[in-house]
Each structure stands twice: as C-alpha cells, then as structure tokens.
C-alpha cells in the first residue's frame, strides 16, 4: 500500500500544481484584462470584484490540496530523502503554481480565455472538493442571511464586494465637492455661526480664513451647545474661534482603504481633500467611506434626494453634474 501511495504521489502533485497554475493564471489574467477594459470603460468595479472573489474561492481549494500533498509527503518520507522531496515540492508549487502564471498573465493576458477552457476541462478531477466547498458556502450563507439587515440594505455578498473595492477607489470618487461644502469664515460672528449650524444640521463645519482654500480647522457643533443656553452670560465665554480644532488634509488620489485606517487610528471623522495645487477640492467623512460597504446611510436629518440619473420615457437622461462617467 505504501509503495502504491509513493508511486501515485508524483502524479497527484503534478495534477495539483497544474491546477494551481491554471487558477493563478486565470485569476491574474482576469485582473490584467479587467484593468485594460476599465481603461476603455467596458467594465465596472463590481464585475471585476465579483471575478476576483470567484478566483479567490478556487485558489483556496488549491491551497488546501497543496497543503494536503505536503503533509502526505512528510508522512511518507519523514527523514532523509523525504525532506529533500518536500522542499522540492514547495519550490515547484511556488514557481509553477504562482510565480510563472502571474508573469505569463502580465506579459500575455490574451491567453487567459484558452487557459480558462483548460481549467474547466480539468475541473471534474476536483469535483469532490468543489462539492464540499459548495456545501460549506450554503451553510455560511444561511448563517449570514439570518443577520438583521435594514430594509433595502445590501446583501452580504454586495458588502463583501464593497470591502474589496475600498483598495481600488480613491477619495475623489466619494468626497463632497468644494462647491457643496458648508463652511464659515473665522471672522464671522457667533450668531452667524449658530445660524449656519442650525440651518445645515451638520455635526461639523469647516472654518476658513477669508477663502475656502485657507482652511484653518473644524468646528464641532457639540462644542457650541453651552453657548446656546447661556443667554446673557454668553459674553463671559471665550470667543467661538477658540473651539476650532485642527483639520486633517489628504490628497485626492489616496485610497479609501488607507483613509479608513487613518480614521480608525486618529479617531477622526472628517478630512479636507486637497488637489495637486494645494487648494481645497472637497471633504470626506467616515460615513462616505462606510457607505461604499453598507450602502446609503440615512439619519433623522437626511431628506430624500433626487436620483442623480433620471430616465425619461423618450429615452433622454437628466444627469447631475457631479455624476462620474463610470456611473453612466
């Protein structure tokens, strides 16, 4: 029996490495082709992320098969030449199952359709693993589906795709543009600041010095609450300018993933977005980033907004000026 296993181990290892190479090549090639299609406007982020999730699913099965093969080799050859074979298997798996397919996909992504057909043809060899994975997926899906989601919310799969998109999206895609920012001048009187806070119902306001490009900080509405009930004693309080807090400044091209981590580390909820010339391009909040994962977040002060793209019966579209071309 041991001799039979020893004779069949190279065949199993070869098939496993072949399958790993096909999966890696297909996954890497899809990413390269997707990037080219995105540049031509033929593919959306959602489709690309969906394919990435599919490739990761297959790659996980491949990794499990590889680990099983290595453990089997270790059990059959615990010492001596067996250790050399284990090291050789690891090197071959890395070269043939990861490095070489990635390089080939980057250099010639056009071969991906051919490789995909080969991978599909060899899929029956791994049907038991795929069957087990589907059973696990259904079990996990039933657990996640039992979670309480708000009406109209995103599905768990859509949330997962939103998490993947954070690394690909940049701040300029989700920020509030400069023209829509509600801000006050540092020279404004306290009554004017209170009026703007009440009218906008924002928790934070940008404060600038004479020009929106000269942002001096952020004013929190909660810091102004003691002044609202002070009445005639308001004159004894320090000027409202003393309540201004420092603002964080970030570039337009920063990824949402990095900014989310910065918000978590700094415990901040707002950052000023600057363009390549140092001017104010807009602002971004923690809510803007979270909405890319869980969908639109409505609070008690939000009003129903008009759809940014409206379809008319005659085939015409009414599009708001802030809509990105990729959304069309």
N, C-alpha and C positions, 0 to 999 in steps of 0.2 A: 504493500500500500504506500509506504514511504517512497519507494522508487517511482511509483506512478505519479505521486504528487511532485517529486523532483523533476520528472520529465515534463509534466504539464505546466509547471511554474513559469518557464520562459515564454510559453505560448500565451498564458494569461497576462503576464507582464507586458508582452508585446501588444496584445489587443488593448490593454488598459492605456498604455502610452499612446497608441494610435488614436483612441477615442479622446484622450485628453488633448492631444494636438489638434484634432478636428474641432473640438469645442472651443479651445483657446483661439484658434484661427478664425472661426466663425464669429466669436464674440468681438475680437479685436477688429476684424474686418468690418463688422456692422458699425462699430464706433467710427472708423475712418470713413466709410461710405456715408454714415449719418452726418458727420461733420461737413462733408462736401455738399450733401443735399441741403443742409441747413444754410450753407452759404448761398445756395441758389433759391432758397425759400421754398423747398419742396418737402420739408419735413418739420414737424413740430417737436418741441421738447418732450411732450407726453409720449409720443410714439417711440422716440429714442429711448426714453427711460423704461418703457414697457419692455422693449427688446433687451435692455441691459438686465432687467430683473429675470427674464427668461434664461439668459446666458448664465447668470449667477446661480440659478437653480440647477442647471445642468452641471456647472463646474463644481458645485457642492457634492453632487453624486460622484463625480470623477474623483474628487479628493478622498471621499470615503473609500472608493475602490483602491486607490493608491495606498492609503494607509493600511488597508487590509492586506494588500500584497506585501508590503514591507514587513508587517508583523508576521505573516506566514513565512517569509524568507528567514526572518530572525529565529523562528521556532524550528525550522528545518535545519538551519545551519548556525547553531549558536556560537561556534568558535571557528577559528582558523579561516579557511577559505570562505566560509559563510559571511563573515564580516566584510570581506572584500566585495562580495556579491551585493550585499545590502548597500554599501557605499556606491557601487556602480549603478544600481537601480535608481538611487536618489539622484545621481548626476544625470542619468539618461532621462529621467522624468522631468527634471528641471529644464534640460536643453531641448528635448523633443516635445515635451508637453507644454512648455511655457515660452521660453526664450525664442526658439526658432519660429513658432507660429506667429508670435507678435511681430517679429521683424518682417516676416513674409507678408503679413497683413498690411503693415505700414507701407511696404515697398510696392505691393501689388494687390490692393484691395479688390480689384476686379475679379479675382479668382474665388471670392467668397461664395457666390452662387453655386459654383461647381463643388466646393468643399461641403456646402450645406446639404447638397444631394447625397454625397458620400456618407455624411454623418447620419442622415435619415435612413439610408440603406442599411447601415450597421446598427441602428437603434434596437432592432429585435434582440440582439445579443444581450442588451442591458434592460430588457423588458421587466424582469423581476424587480430590479432596483427602482425603475420608474413607477411601477405599480405601488411599491411600498411608499415612495415619496408622495404619490397622489393621495394615498390613504392618510398620511400624516398631514398633508395640506388641508384635507377636508376636516380633520379633527381640529386643527388650529383655526380654520375658518369658522367652525361652529362656535368656538370659544370667543373669538373676536367679535362675531356677529351678535353675541349676547350682550356686548357692552352697550351702554346707553349713549346714543348719539342724538344730537339735536335734530329736529325735523329739517329736512333739506340739506343736512350735512353731507360731507364727503364719505365715501366708503373707505374701509381700511386700506384697500389697495390704492385708492387715489391719494390717501395720506402718505403712504409709503413712496409713491411716485413724487409727491411734493417734497419729501425729505431728500430724495436723490437730486431733485432739481436745484436745491439750495447751492450746491457747489458750482453749478453751471450758470446761475443767474447772477447779475450784478446789481448794485444798488440803484443805478439809474433806471432800471426797469420797474421798480416798485416805489420809488420815492415820491413824495408830494412835490410837484414842481414849484419853482420860486414864485410864479405868478399866483399860486393858490395858498401861499403861506400867510397865516395871520400873525402879525408881529406888532410890537410897539417900539416907539423911539425912547431912548434913555432920557430924553428931555421932556417927555410927556408928563403931565400932571397925574397925581394919584387917581383923581376922579375919572380921567380918560382911560387909565389902565383898568380900573374896575369895570368901566363900561364895556371895554373890549372883551374882558374875561367873561362877563355875563352874556354878552351877545354871541360870542363864539362857542361858549360852553366847553372850551378846551381845558385840559388839566395843566398844560404848559404853554408858554408863549415865548417866542424868540424876542430878544431885545437887541436892537441895533443902534448905532450911533450915527445918525444923520443919513445913512444909506444902507440898504439891505445887504450890501457886500461887507459892511463893517459890523459884523455880529459880535456883541460883547458878552452874551451869555443867555441863560434861560431863566425865566421867572415861573415858579410853581404857584398854581392857584391856591394850594393849601397854605402857603406862606402868607397869603393876603387875607386869609379868613379872620384873624384877630382884628384887622382894621375895619372890617365890615360892620362889626358890632361895637366899635369903640366910640362912635358918636362924636361928641365934642372933645373927647380925650384923644382923638387921632393925632392932634398936633404934638402931643408928647411922645409919640412913637417915632423911631428913626425913619428916615426917608425910604420910600419903597425901593430905591436903587440899591440899598444895602442888602436886599434879599436876592439879588441876581446871583445865580450860580454859574460856574464855568460851563462852557459848552464843549462837546467833543466834535472834532472836524475830521471827516473821512473823504476819500476820493470817490468819484462816480464809479470807477471800474472795480471797486472792492466787491468780493463775492458775498452773497448773503450768508453763507456758512461761516465765514470768518467774522462777519459783523455780529452774527448771533452769539458766537463765542465771546466776543468782546463785550457785548451787552451782559452776558452772564457773569463775566469776571468783574466788570466795573459796576454792576448793579444799576446801570443807566437804562433809560427807555427811549432816548431821543439823541440823534446825532445830526449835525449840519453837514450837508453834502456840498463839496466844493468842486468846481470844474478845473480844467487844466491851467486856467489863468488865475486861480485863487479866489474867484468870485463865488457867490452863493448860487448853487444850482438848484437846491431844494433841501428837504429834510426827510429823514427816515426814522420810523419808530419801531419799537419791538413788535407792536401789533402788525405793522406792514409785513414783517418777515413771517410771523406766525400764520398770517392769512394765506401764505403760499403753501402751508401744510394742511391746515384745517378748513380753509375756505373763508368766506367773508365773516367777520366778527361784528355783530351788531350790539350796540349798547342802548341805554334808555334815551340817549340824546340823538342817536342817528335817525335820519329820515330816509324814506325810500328814494333812492337815487334813480334817475333816468338811465336806461340802458345805454352804454357808450356806443353801441352799434344797433341802429334800429332799421328793420327791414320793412319796406313798403310794398304794397300789392303790385305796383307797376314794375317791381324789380330794382328800384333805386334804394340806396342806403343813405342814412343820415349818420355820420360818424363824428364823434367828438374829436377835437384837435389833439387831445392827449393820448389817443389810442395808438399803440405801437403797430408798425406794419405787420409784424409777425402774427399779431392777433387777428388781422384781417384775412 
